Structures are given as C-alpha cells and as structure tokens.
Amino acid sequence: MNIIDLLLTEMSHEATTTRKMLALVPAEKFDWAPHEKSMKLKNLSTHIAELPGWITMALTTDEIDFDQNSWKPTDVADNAALMQLFEDSLTSGRSTLEKATEEDLNGTWTLRSGDQIFNTWTKYETIRHAFCQTVHHRAQLGVYLRLLDIPIPGSYGPSADDPGM
C-alpha cells in the first residue's frame, strides 16, 4: 500500500467517528463554552468540520500566513449546515488527496503569522497534522458534549454510554 492509500484509509476511518460526534452538536448550545478561555461550541465544531479541507490547502498552497489571510470560520446556522460543511470539506480533501502523487507529499508547507514561523513541515506532515488536529479537537468536543449530558458515541471502541458498558 502506498502512502496516499494509507492516508485515504485513515481519513475514511476518522471521518466515520467525526461524523458521529458532529451529528450530536446541538445548535441551541452553539454559544456555550465550558470555560471563558474555551472556544464556543459552534467555533469548535466548525473548526473540526473544516479540518479535512486542510488537506486541500496543504497540497495546493505552500503556506498560510495569518497576517495576510482574511480567513474566517464558516458560519453555520444549525446542525444540518455543520454536517454539510463537514461533508463538503471531506469531499474536497479526499478528492485533492486522490489526485496527488507521493512526490507531492514531499513539498514543504509553512504555518506563519508574518515573520513568526510556527512550523514548516512536509506536505505529508501537514496532512498528518490535520488528522491529529481532528482527533484532538474531537476529544475536546466529547468533553463539551459530556458536560452537556449528551451521550458520547464510541470512537475506537465502545464508550461508557454504549449499551452494555
């Protein structure tokens, strides 16, 4: 199996779990956060939904400069729009990755804010970083949902909320 096939397989597995978690996000709690330093539920879930699009960004650009980029999170009004954002982002990321070559994965990609460089990775490492960010923020989302008394689905096995646990 080549690297792109491995990434596509991982992407599919993680998408299944991410989809289950995002489907539980209640729009009436979009402005809720567990702490004043925490992201609002809407911002967190929107960020998770957009992360598969980082694959497209990684493979079609060489950097993101927050000083030069006017990017703003997509505004969603309800859970259906959140889910559509995720599916669109996933479709974009998957399509771009399917067209990539292994040589494309060797290029460099930089995360910066003006002269301050946060990271320079290969495009492969940038894609893996997007996957890790998805898992990381999805775990945060699980805590948010738990604090809102919303049962959590299993990710890599059953959760404490699954029948029989």
Contacts in CASP RR format, 6 or more apart in sequence:
PFRMAT RR
TARGET T0000
AUTHOR 0000-0000-0000
METHOD contacts of the structure
MODEL  1
MNIIDLLLTEMSHEATTTRKMLALVPAEKFDWAPHEKSMKLKNLSTHIAE
LPGWITMALTTDEIDFDQNSWKPTDVADNAALMQLFEDSLTSGRSTLEKA
TEEDLNGTWTLRSGDQIFNTWTKYETIRHAFCQTVHHRAQLGVYLRLLDI
PIPGSYGPSADDPGM
1 9 0 8 1.000
2 102 0 8 1.000
3 102 0 8 1.000
3 105 0 8 1.000
3 124 0 8 1.000
4 97 0 8 1.000
4 98 0 8 1.000
4 100 0 8 1.000
4 101 0 8 1.000
4 102 0 8 1.000
4 105 0 8 1.000
7 97 0 8 1.000
7 127 0 8 1.000
7 128 0 8 1.000
7 131 0 8 1.000
8 94 0 8 1.000
8 97 0 8 1.000
8 98 0 8 1.000
10 131 0 8 1.000
11 52 0 8 1.000
11 55 0 8 1.000
11 90 0 8 1.000
11 93 0 8 1.000
11 94 0 8 1.000
11 97 0 8 1.000
11 131 0 8 1.000
14 131 0 8 1.000
14 134 0 8 1.000
14 135 0 8 1.000
15 52 0 8 1.000
15 90 0 8 1.000
17 138 0 8 1.000
17 153 0 8 1.000
17 154 0 8 1.000
17 155 0 8 1.000
17 156 0 8 1.000
18 48 0 8 1.000
18 86 0 8 1.000
18 134 0 8 1.000
18 138 0 8 1.000
19 83 0 8 1.000
19 86 0 8 1.000
20 153 0 8 1.000
20 154 0 8 1.000
21 48 0 8 1.000
21 138 0 8 1.000
21 141 0 8 1.000
21 142 0 8 1.000
21 145 0 8 1.000
21 152 0 8 1.000
21 153 0 8 1.000
21 155 0 8 1.000
22 45 0 8 1.000
22 48 0 8 1.000
22 49 0 8 1.000
22 79 0 8 1.000
22 82 0 8 1.000
22 83 0 8 1.000
22 86 0 8 1.000
22 141 0 8 1.000
23 79 0 8 1.000
23 83 0 8 1.000
24 145 0 8 1.000
24 150 0 8 1.000
24 152 0 8 1.000
24 153 0 8 1.000
25 41 0 8 1.000
25 45 0 8 1.000
25 79 0 8 1.000
25 82 0 8 1.000
25 141 0 8 1.000
25 145 0 8 1.000
26 79 0 8 1.000
26 148 0 8 1.000
26 150 0 8 1.000
27 77 0 8 1.000
27 78 0 8 1.000
27 79 0 8 1.000
27 82 0 8 1.000
29 41 0 8 1.000
29 148 0 8 1.000
30 40 0 8 1.000
30 41 0 8 1.000
30 42 0 8 1.000
31 40 0 8 1.000
31 41 0 8 1.000
31 42 0 8 1.000
32 40 0 8 1.000
32 41 0 8 1.000
32 144 0 8 1.000
32 148 0 8 1.000
33 39 0 8 1.000
33 40 0 8 1.000
33 41 0 8 1.000
33 144 0 8 1.000
34 143 0 8 1.000
34 144 0 8 1.000
34 147 0 8 1.000
38 44 0 8 1.000
39 47 0 8 1.000
39 140 0 8 1.000
41 144 0 8 1.000
42 76 0 8 1.000
43 73 0 8 1.000
44 137 0 8 1.000
44 140 0 8 1.000
44 141 0 8 1.000
44 144 0 8 1.000
45 82 0 8 1.000
45 141 0 8 1.000
46 73 0 8 1.000
46 74 0 8 1.000
46 75 0 8 1.000
46 76 0 8 1.000
46 82 0 8 1.000
46 85 0 8 1.000
47 73 0 8 1.000
47 137 0 8 1.000
48 86 0 8 1.000
48 134 0 8 1.000
48 137 0 8 1.000
48 138 0 8 1.000
48 141 0 8 1.000
49 74 0 8 1.000
49 76 0 8 1.000
49 82 0 8 1.000
49 83 0 8 1.000
49 85 0 8 1.000
49 86 0 8 1.000
49 89 0 8 1.000
50 73 0 8 1.000
50 74 0 8 1.000
50 85 0 8 1.000
50 89 0 8 1.000
51 89 0 8 1.000
51 130 0 8 1.000
51 133 0 8 1.000
51 134 0 8 1.000
51 137 0 8 1.000
52 86 0 8 1.000
52 89 0 8 1.000
52 90 0 8 1.000
52 92 0 8 1.000
52 93 0 8 1.000
52 94 0 8 1.000
52 130 0 8 1.000
52 134 0 8 1.000
53 89 0 8 1.000
53 90 0 8 1.000
53 92 0 8 1.000
53 93 0 8 1.000
53 130 0 8 1.000
54 126 0 8 1.000
54 127 0 8 1.000
54 129 0 8 1.000
54 130 0 8 1.000
54 133 0 8 1.000
55 92 0 8 1.000
55 93 0 8 1.000
55 94 0 8 1.000
55 96 0 8 1.000
55 97 0 8 1.000
55 127 0 8 1.000
55 130 0 8 1.000
56 92 0 8 1.000
56 93 0 8 1.000
56 95 0 8 1.000
56 96 0 8 1.000
57 64 0 8 1.000
58 109 0 8 1.000
58 123 0 8 1.000
58 126 0 8 1.000
58 127 0 8 1.000
58 130 0 8 1.000
59 96 0 8 1.000
59 97 0 8 1.000
59 100 0 8 1.000
59 104 0 8 1.000
59 123 0 8 1.000
59 127 0 8 1.000
60 96 0 8 1.000
61 109 0 8 1.000
62 107 0 8 1.000
62 108 0 8 1.000
62 109 0 8 1.000
62 110 0 8 1.000
63 109 0 8 1.000
63 110 0 8 1.000
63 111 0 8 1.000
63 112 0 8 1.000
64 71 0 8 1.000
64 110 0 8 1.000
64 111 0 8 1.000
64 112 0 8 1.000
65 112 0 8 1.000
65 113 0 8 1.000
65 114 0 8 1.000
66 112 0 8 1.000
66 113 0 8 1.000
66 114 0 8 1.000
67 112 0 8 1.000
67 113 0 8 1.000
67 114 0 8 1.000
68 114 0 8 1.000
74 85 0 8 1.000
76 82 0 8 1.000
76 85 0 8 1.000
97 127 0 8 1.000
104 123 0 8 1.000
105 122 0 8 1.000
105 123 0 8 1.000
105 124 0 8 1.000
105 127 0 8 1.000
106 122 0 8 1.000
106 123 0 8 1.000
106 124 0 8 1.000
107 122 0 8 1.000
107 123 0 8 1.000
108 120 0 8 1.000
108 121 0 8 1.000
108 122 0 8 1.000
108 123 0 8 1.000
109 120 0 8 1.000
109 121 0 8 1.000
109 122 0 8 1.000
109 123 0 8 1.000
109 125 0 8 1.000
109 126 0 8 1.000
110 117 0 8 1.000
110 119 0 8 1.000
110 120 0 8 1.000
110 121 0 8 1.000
111 117 0 8 1.000
111 118 0 8 1.000
111 119 0 8 1.000
111 120 0 8 1.000
111 121 0 8 1.000
112 118 0 8 1.000
119 129 0 8 1.000
121 129 0 8 1.000
138 155 0 8 1.000
142 152 0 8 1.000
145 151 0 8 1.000
145 152 0 8 1.000
146 152 0 8 1.000
151 159 0 8 1.000
151 161 0 8 1.000
152 159 0 8 1.000
152 160 0 8 1.000
152 161 0 8 1.000
153 159 0 8 1.000
153 161 0 8 1.000
153 162 0 8 1.000
154 161 0 8 1.000
154 162 0 8 1.000
158 164 0 8 1.000
158 165 0 8 1.000
159 165 0 8 1.000
END
